[in-house]
Amino acid sequence: MRVLITGGTGLLGKALFEGAPKGWQVLTTSHRILPPAEWRDCCHLLDLQDEAAVLRLIETLRPEVVIHTASIGGVDEAERDPVSVRAINVIGTATVGRACARVGAGFVFISSNAVFDGRHPPYDEQAPTCAVNRYGALKIEAEAWVRASTLPWIIIRPILMYGWPLPGGRGNVVTRWLALLKTGRPIEVAQELYSMPLLVDNCAEAVWAAIQQRRTGLYHVAGADRVSLVDFARAVARAFGYEERRVVPVPSTRFATLALRPVDTSFVTMKMEQELGVRPIGIAEGLATMQRVQVVVGP
Ligand SMILES: NC(=O)c1ccc[n+]([C@@H]2O[C@H](COP(=O)([O-])OP(=O)(O)OC[C@H]3O[C@@H](n4cnc5c(N)ncnc54)[C@H](OP(=O)(O)O)[C@@H]3O)[C@@H](O)[C@H]2O)c1
């Protein structure tokens, strides 16, 4: 089986690459980040905005499945510059999808919990979408393109992911909080927000399970625990040997963010568990996994 992962240098791309089924040929793309030396033979430079390059690469590599993780993940960036972000997150997705159609590849699109407004959790795969910000609206638009296509498709909606990115990669809540904890400063955390934090390796496991089982359709993927972000930050402090009292709950109005954040987009994970056979990992286990890996590779 030959699989191409777009955005292999991202948080999820890296976990997918590292967790790929044994014996499968896995190829990836990078954009700005230099991939680790051992990936260089299978990692290709790609800008999703270069339509001809996307079509050429996929026609040359002829993967049987493309896992499309590459995107702009900045929620505030999407609010500030929706045209540029749409060019990558929506038009780029459609370009990758058209290339898949040309070579007969299956298409796995990584969407987001941001398709929901967070007012009526928990959300299952039937729940109607309704975004509170542009980033979420662009994910809804990209999903609509995928659903309307004639491709065999899987859409995975991960929720708040955490794990170790590649050096120079985009941080996530855990790595950002750890950076603050290291400097001795308090971490201010929005007290109204709830989530089901998802260890990125757990998300990669669900993606690979869906592909190996030749599934099609939509899957919500989340960790086992629904927690407030404040409790999650306290768990991070505990797991890495810092004092919990360094976590300071504050109203979300304290943060000067451009985009609204949904309050609670917690998922129903029944399809993930029963169809894919993947066990959602809780925050204690997920953070312990991160902590163990840190000993080997560093932050
Ligand atoms: N992180 C989360 O909590 C979360 C939650 C829900 C859904 N998601 C979704 O999950 C997917 C993966 O997220 P992630 O956190 O792994 O993302 P990430 O760490 O920000 O990585 C994004 C990847 O996209 C690549 N990329 C960015 N612009 C590109 C362009 N113009 N052309 C080609 N590649 C480009 C980046 O390449 P370089 O790094 O080489 O520049 C990187 O490999 C995304 O679709 C995201 O929306 C993420």
The ligand as an ORCA input file, in Angstrom:
! r2SCAN-3c Opt
* xyz 0 1
  N      -4.027     20.793     16.095
  C      -5.294     20.667     16.478
  O      -5.622     20.797     17.673
  C      -6.370     20.353     15.466
  C      -7.679     20.169     15.917
  C      -8.672     19.861     14.981
  C      -8.334     19.727     13.650
  N      -7.058     19.921     13.243
  C      -6.751     19.759     11.818
  O      -5.822     18.702     11.705
  C      -4.955     18.924     10.587
  C      -3.516     18.806     11.042
  O      -3.308     19.770     12.066
  P      -1.875     19.983     12.691
  O      -2.072     20.582     14.039
  O      -1.066     18.749     12.509
  O      -1.309     21.125     11.734
  P       0.141     21.839     11.781
  O       0.985     21.240     12.839
  O      -0.116     23.312     11.787
  O       0.748     21.401     10.374
  C       0.249     21.910      9.181
  C       0.965     21.273      8.029
  O       0.490     21.918      6.831
  C       1.616     22.306      6.055
  N       1.268     23.487      5.283
  C       0.893     24.707      5.725
  N       0.693     25.539      4.670
  C       0.935     24.816      3.548
  C       0.909     25.102      2.176
  N       0.593     26.314      1.700
  N       1.225     24.117      1.304
  C       1.566     22.866      1.746
  N       1.611     22.538      3.045
  C       1.298     23.500      3.940
  C       2.708     22.578      7.064
  O       3.980     22.499      6.417
  P       5.323     23.166      7.076
  O       5.205     22.932      8.561
  O       6.449     22.414      6.456
  O       5.263     24.599      6.741
  C       2.488     21.440      8.062
  O       3.111     20.280      7.581
  C      -5.328     20.288     10.036
  O      -6.173     20.127      8.945
  C      -6.072     20.947     11.172
  O      -7.023     21.874     10.709
  C      -6.064     20.225     14.115
*
